[in-house]
Amino acid sequence: MYASANRDDLQRIVILNPKGGCGKTTLATNLASYFALRGPLPTLLDFDPQGASMRWLEKRSNNRPPIHGIAGYKNPMNATRTLQLPQETRRLIIDSPAALEGPEIHDLIYEASNILIPVMPSPIDIRAAAKFIAELLLVAQLDRGEIQVGIVANRTRKNTKSLHQLMRFLTSLKIPIIAMLRDSQNFVAAVEEGIGIYELPHYKAKRDIFQMARIVSWLDRWHAPRRDIVRESTTPNISPEQTRRFE
């Protein structure tokens, strides 16, 4: 059964940065994988014309916890207001395209609950992020009282000059730095299988899982505005063997 996306109990998580290649799809697919493990059924909305999130979903085995996918690039971005989602969906994860401009950004973040901005540690990415965040706060007139905004430092390498430059820049923004994802082959391996790092063996991915858990914890601070909404358990609905991977 399907229901309107215009619901008070729906958390809309927008992965946003007009700079291409900054890791939006990596973040979106790993969040979708995690929330699929935890339940209930999440929806992954792919607005990137390259369709990377949908290709990832096509690779996903039917034996894995399901994720509802929508190829949003076939419709205007303001169509999120009239989407029909599975009734059990409580989280809508939006993978946004590159090269967005003011009006498009405004349409995309309309009624967003959370915005996650992945930024890579390179001078080009830092300059692009500075310009975009200024536009987000000024042109799109983002109300940070209504929408929670966080930054994810992506593809980082410890103790490098580029990472120090990125951290100085991010600290100056007064926007919380939620996590620092490593430049790790675990993410590459997961993409090839249509899974997330939470679905990899824990001994291989525990360092990356730790950082992803910081993002999940931040997202879990969101509360549906209606008081009669009962939030689901924060324990993933998986087998005992899989549960041990989270310990």
N, C-alpha and C positions, 0 to 999 in steps of 0.2 A: 504494500500500500504506500502511496506517495502523499506528501503534504507540501504546503508552500514553504519556501525558504524564509518568508517573512514571519518568523516565529521568535518569541521571546526566549525560548529555551535553546536556541541555536547559537553556538559560539563560532563566529566567523574569523578565521585565522588567515590573514593576508601576508604572503611572502612577497616582499616588494623591494625592488631596486631596478631602475631603468638601465643600469649597466649590465650588459650581457656577460655571461661566463662567471658570475660571482657566486654561484652555488644555490640559486633559488630552488631548482628542481631537486637537488640533493636534500635540502632541508625539508621541502614539501613531502617528498616520498618517504623520508625517514619518520616524519611525524605521522603520516598516514599509516605506515607500518606499525608504529607503536600503538596508536589508538585502535587499530584493528585487533591487535593482540589483547588490548585491555577491554575493548568493547564499550558501548555498542558500535554498530557499523558506522565508520566515518565515510565522508564523501570527499573525494579529491577532484577539484575543479581546475582544469588545465586551460589557461588563457594564452599560453605561449604557442604561436603558430607552428613552431617546430615540433610540438606534440611530444616532448620528451617524457613527461609524466605519464601520458597515455601509453607510450611504448613500454615504459617500465611496468605498467599495470598489465599489459598484454603478456609479459614474460612471467607474471606471477602465477604460481601453481594453484590449481583449484583446491589443493590440500591445505593451503595457507589460509589464515583468517581473512575473510573477504573485505574488499574495499570497493565502494561504489565510485565509479569514475565517470566524469562528464567532460567531453571535448568542448570546452567553452570557447575555444578560438573560432568555432563555427558560428558564434552569435556575438552581438555587441556586449561590452562589459557591463553595461547597466542592466543586462538581462538577469543578473543575480537576484534582482528584486522579485522576479516572477518565476524563478526556478522551482521545479517540482523535485523534491528530494525524498528518499526513503523515510518513512515516518520515524523509524528508530534512530536516524542520524541526529547526533547532538553536536557534532563538530564538522564544519565545512572548511577544508584547507584549500586555499587558493594559490596556485602557482601562476604568477603574473608574467607578462611578456617584457621584453627589453624595449628601450626607446619610447617610453611613455611620456606624455606631456600633461600639462596642467589639468585640462578637462577630463582626460582619460584617468588620471590619478584620482581625481575627485569621484568619478563614477565607480572606480574599483574599491575605494575605501568607504564607500557609502554603507553605513551601518556595520562597519567592521568592529569586532570586539578587540582584536589584537593585531598589531602590525609588527612583523619581524623583518629586519633589514640586514641581510648578509653583506658583509664588506670584506674584501680581500686585502692583504698587506702589500699593495704596490702603489707607487705614486699616482699612477693613472686612476686606479680604483678609489684612492683616497680623495682625489680632486673631484671625481664624478660623484662620490658619496656626499661631499660637502655641498655641492651644487644641488643635488637632489633633496637632501634633508632640509635645506633652506626653502626650497620650493614646496616641500611637503608641509612645513610649518607655516609658511606665509601664503603662498599662492593657493594651495588646497585648503587653507584655513583649518588645519587639523585641530580638533578639540582634544587635548591630551587629558582632559578630565573625563571624557567619555570613552576614548580609545587608548588602550595601553600600547606603548611603543617600546620596542627593545631591539638591541643590535646584537648580531652574532658575528664575531670575528671568524672568518672562514679560511680554510686551507693554510693554517698558520704553522710556522716552524719555530721551535723554541730558541730563544736567545739569538735572534737575527735582527739586523738593523731595521729591516722592513717591518717586523713585528713591533719593535719599539716605536717606530714612527706612527704606525696604525694606532697603537694604544694611546699615544699622546693626543692624537686627533680625536679619537672616540671619547676620551675622558673630558675633552673640552666641550663636548656637545651637551653635557648634562642629560643624556639619555642613557638608561642603564645598559651595560654590556652584560648580556645574559649568559653567554658561553663563548668558548674559544675552541672551535673544531680544528683538529689537526689535519695536515696534508697527509692523509692516510689512505693506503690501498684498501682498507676495509670498506670504505664507501664505494670504491670502484667495483670491488668484488660483489657487493650487495646489489648494486644497480644491474649487473649482468644477470642476476638470478631473479630479479623482480622482488627483492626482499629489502628489509632495512637492517641496520646493524644490530638491533635488538634480536634479530632472528639468526644472527651468526653465533658460533660457539663463544661463550662468555670469555673464555681464556684468551681468545684472539682479539675481542673487541671491547674489553672492559674499560680501557682508557677512553674510548670514543663514546661508549654508553654513559660513562660518568658525565661527560659534557652535555650529551643529549638529555640526560635526566635533569640538568639544570634548566634547560629550555622547557621541558614538560612541567617542572615544578612552578616555573613562572606562569605558564599558561593556566595552570590549575588554580591560580588565584582569582581567575574570572568567576563571577557568579551571575547566573541568570537573574534578570531584574525581577521576575515574578517570584514571590515568596512561596508559592505552592509547588515550585519545581523541586523535585527530589533529585539531587545530583547522584550520579552513579559512583560505584566504588572506585577508588584509585588503584585497586589491585588488578593487574591484567588477568583476564579470563583465559588462562592457559594451563597446561598440564603441570603437575608437581615438578617434573624434570625441567621444564622450561622456566618455571618460577625460580629454581635455584640459580639460574643465570643472572637474575636481577639482584642476587644477594652480594 
